Amino acid sequence: MADQNQKKQGEDKNGFNPVAAAIAGAVVGATAAVVAGAAVLANDDSRKNVEKAIDEVKGNMADMKAEVEENLAEGKERVTNTANSVKGSFDHGVKDAEKAARTK
């Protein structure tokens, strides 16, 4: 039988659940953002400024993508070179070990 006086976890003395309060705050905040966005876009000048900002962000993202791809290609080349060097050193060490084992 459940204790009727037992409080749920996260419920404070006033009966408010912090998770429910956070969700309600997020809903109110999202609604306010939509209303503010609609008000900004209703004005032609503001809309043009927003479109210009979006275009600038798209251009910056394309530049960043190209830079990341270039860095990845350079990194891949470095890794390949290092792996080849390690493999060569390892092969050389194995040959030296085999040679030493044959001489004893």
BALUM-645256 format. One line per 3 residues: number of its first residue (from 1); for each residue z, x, y of N, C-alpha, C. Coordinates in steps of 0.001 Angstrom, whole numbers, plus 524288, in hexadecimal, padded with zeros to 5 digits. Layout:
<rs>
NUM	Z/X/Y/Z/X/Y/Z/X/Y  ...
</rs>
This chain:
<rs>
1	80000/80343/7FB6E/80000/80000/80000/80000/80376/804D9  7FCC6/8023B/8088B/7FC3D/8056A/80D47/800A0/8043C/8111B  80263/8084B/813B3/80678/807BA/817A9/803FB/8057B/81C94
4	8059B/800FB/81E3E/8035C/7FE5D/822C9/80489/80136/827DB  808AD/80449/827F6/80A3D/80718/82CAB/807B3/80C80/82D12  804D8/80DF5/8290F/8026B/81323/82902/7FDE9/8134E/82CED
7	7FDC7/81788/83006/7F99A/81833/833D7/7F546/81B7A/83182  7F095/81A7F/8333F/7EC1E/81D93/83172/7EC5E/822FD/833D6  7EA35/826C6/83102/7EA0F/82C1C/832F9/7E6C9/82C4D/837F2
10	7E89B/82F1A/83BDE/7E5CA/82FA0/840BF/7E703/82B55/844A9  7EA37/827B5/84339/7EB95/8236D/846B7/7F0A9/824DD/84981  7F09C/824B5/84EB2/7F558/82645/85182/7F904/8219C/8523A
13	7FD13/8225D/85533/80120/81E65/855DF/7FF11/81962/85862  7FAEC/819CF/85B88/7F8DA/81538/85E3E/7F4E8/81234/85AF7  7F399/81423/8565B/7EFE3/81178/85301/7EA3E/812E0/8541C
16	7E954/81713/85720/7E3F9/818BD/85843/7E255/81CF5/8546D  7DDB6/81C61/85256/7DB95/82056/84ED6/7D834/823FB/8521C  7D947/8291E/8522B/7D64C/82CB5/85571/7D08B/82CF5/853F4
19	7CF4F/82C49/84EFE/7C9CF/82C64/84D5A/7C6ED/827B1/84F99  7C954/8232F/84F50/7C6E8/81E7B/8517D/7C643/81F04/8575F  7CA1B/82163/859EE/7C9C1/82231/85F95/7C553/825EE/860E9
22	7C4AD/82A03/85DC3/7C073/82DC8/85EAA/7BB1F/82B3E/85DFA  7BA93/82805/859FB/7B598/8254C/8590E/7B46C/8218B/85D86  7B857/81EBA/85F39/7B795/81B0F/86397/7B601/81E10/8687E
25	7B86A/82283/86971/7B702/825C4/86DF3/7B171/827B8/86D9F  7AFC9/82939/868F1/7AA70/82B13/8683D/7A67E/826C1/8694F  7A7B0/8220A/86785/7A42E/81D95/86871/7A3C5/81C72/86E45
28	7A82F/81C6A/870F2/7A82B/81B63/87695/7A537/81FB3/87971  7A61F/8249B/877EB/7A372/82905/87A60/79D94/828D6/87985  79BE8/8277F/874CA/79653/82727/873A8/793CB/822C8/876D7
31	7967C/81E72/8774B/79472/81A1D/87A6D/793D5/81BB6/8801F  797B9/81E79/88235/79772/82044/887A2/792EA/82411/8885E  79202/82772/8848D/78DAE/82B2C/884F0/7886E/8285B/884EC
34	787DF/82455/881BA/78305/82158/8818C/78214/81E93/886BA  78622/81C3C/888DC/785A2/81981/88DDF/78436/81D59/89232  786C6/821DA/8924C/7858F/825D4/89644/77FFB/827D3/89593
37	77E5F/828AC/890C0/77908/82A76/88FBE/77507/82679/8917A  77609/82192/89079/77276/81D74/89223/7721D/81D37/89815  77683/81DF9/89AB3/77683/81DDE/8A071/77361/8226F/8A2A0
40	773E6/82702/8A03E/770FD/82BA0/8A20C/76B2B/82ADF/8A128  769BE/828D4/89C9D/76431/82833/89B5A/761A9/823B1/89E49  764BF/82041/8A08A/76291/81BE6/8A385/76024/81DD8/8A898
43	761FC/82226/8AA9A/75FFB/8246B/8AF6A/75B6E/8280F/8AE0C  756D6/82753/8B0A4/75237/82A70/8AF71/75318/8303F/8B04D  7558E/831AD/8B4A2/75683/83736/8B5BC/75A15/8399C/8B19C
46	75E27/836C9/8B035/761C4/838BA/8AC3E/75F03/83949/8A707  75BB7/8357B/8A5B5/758DF/835AC/8A0C8/75553/83A75/8A09F  752A1/83B89/8A4FF/74F39/84020/8A534/75258/8452A/8A491
49	756F6/84560/8A6FA/75A4D/849FD/8A671/75C28/84AB6/8A0D2  75D84/84661/89E49/75F2F/846A5/898D7/75AAB/8486A/89562  755FC/84648/8964F/7516A/847D7/89339/75036/84DA0/89406
52	750B3/84F76/898DE/74FC9/854F8/89A08/753C7/85861/89729  758A8/856C6/8973A/75CC2/859BF/89486/75BC4/859E5/88EA6  75A13/85581/88C7E/758E8/8554B/886E1/75465/858F2/88597
55	75051/858FD/888DA/74BE7/85C7C/887F8/74D96/86238/88835  75119/8637A/88BDE/7530B/868D4/88C4D/7561D/86A61/8876C  75942/866C6/88587/75C4C/867D7/880C7/758A3/868B1/87C2D
58	75492/86575/87BBB/750C7/8661F/8777A/74E35/86B77/877D2  74CB7/86D18/87C93/74A50/87237/87D46/74E14/87694/87BCD  752F6/8761F/87D6A/756E1/87A0F/87C10/757C6/87A4B/87631
61	757DD/875CC/873AC/758A9/875A9/86E05/7541B/87845/86B2B  74F50/87779/86D18/74ACA/879FC/86AAC/74B30/87FEB/86B3B  74CE3/881BC/86FCE/74D91/8875D/8709B/751D4/88982/86D05
64	7562B/886A8/86C9A/75A71/88860/86930/758B7/8888A/86388  755A9/884B3/861EF/753CB/88482/85C86/75064/88943/85B69  74CE8/88A8B/85F05/74982/88F13/85E4B/74CC0/89415/85DF4
67	750BC/8947C/8614B/75415/89922/86143/7571B/89995/85C20  75921/89542/85A3A/75C04/89548/85548/75867/896CC/850CC  753B0/89499/850BF/74FF9/895EE/84C9D/74EA9/89BC0/84CBB
70	74DFD/89DE9/85176/74CDD/8A37F/851FF/75172/8A6BD/84FFB  75630/8A537/8516E/75AD0/8A80E/84FA7/75B70/8A7BB/849BA  75A38/8A32B/84782/75A84/8A299/841D6/7568F/8A61A/83F1B
73	751E0/8A66A/8414C/74DE3/8A9C3/83EFE/74F97/8AF7B/83F32  751C6/8B124/843AC/753B2/8B67C/8441D/75826/8B775/84046  75BAB/8B3B1/83FDB/76012/8B42D/83C3A/75E38/8B47D/8369A
76	75A54/8B152/83543/75840/8B163/82FF0/755D5/8B6B2/82EC7  7530C/8B8D6/83297/750AB/8BDF9/831DB/754E5/8C225/83114  75909/8C1E9/83427/75D52/8C5AB/83396/75FEA/8C537/82E45
79	760C3/8C06B/82C89/76334/8BF98/8276E/75FB3/8C1B9/82320  75AA8/8C0C1/82387/756FC/8C2B8/81F9F/7570E/8C8AD/81F88  756EC/8CB0A/82425/75708/8D0C2/82469/75C17/8D2F3/82220
82	7606D/8D083/82360/76579/8D24E/82159/765B5/8D19D/81B71  763D4/8CD32/8198B/763D9/8CC3A/813E2/76079/8D045/81115  75BF6/8D175/8134E/7588F/8D562/810E7/75B29/8DAB9/810E2
85	75DD1/8DC05/8151C/76094/8E103/81576/764F4/8E155/81169  767F6/8DD1C/810F6/76C35/8DCFC/80D1F/76A03/8DD63/807A0  765D1/8DA8F/80698/76364/8DAC0/80165/7618A/8E047/80034
88	75F19/8E2D0/80415/75D56/8E832/8034B/761DE/8EBD5/80234  7661B/8EB44/80524/76ABD/8EE85/8044A/76D1B/8ED79/7FEEC  76D4E/8E88A/7FD6C/76F78/8E718/7F858/76C26/8E968/7F3F0
91	766F7/8E8D6/7F460/76371/8EAF7/7F06B/7641D/8F0E1/7EFFE  76495/8F36D/7F470/7654D/8F917/7F489/76A77/8FA89/7F1DE  76E97/8F783/7F2FF/773AD/8F880/7F08F/7737F/8F7B7/7EAB3
94	770AB/8F3BF/7E8E5/7702D/8F2BF/7E34B/76D4E/8F743/7E0AF  76921/8F913/7E322/76628/8FD74/7E0F0/7698D/90253/7E0A4  76CA1/90352/7E4B9/77025/907D1/7E4B3/7742E/90755/7E061
97	77640/902A5/7DF9F/77A24/901CA/7DB83/777B9/9028D/7D620  772F4/9008A/7D567/7704D/90141/7D05A/76F4A/90702/7CF55  76D9D/909C6/7D35C/76C89/90F5E/7D2DA/77185/91257/7D185
100	775D3/910F2/7D410/77AD2/91387/7D2FB/77CA9/91251/7CD78  77BB3/90D95/7CB9A/77D5E/90C1A/7C656/77A35/90F0C/7C241  77549/9102B/7C34E/771F9/912EA/7BF91/7737A/918B8/7BF31
103	7756A/91AED/7C35E/77697/92080/7C366/77BBD/921C4/7C0BA  77EFF/91DFE/7BFB1/7841B/91F09/7BD51/783EC/91E87/7B78E
</rs>
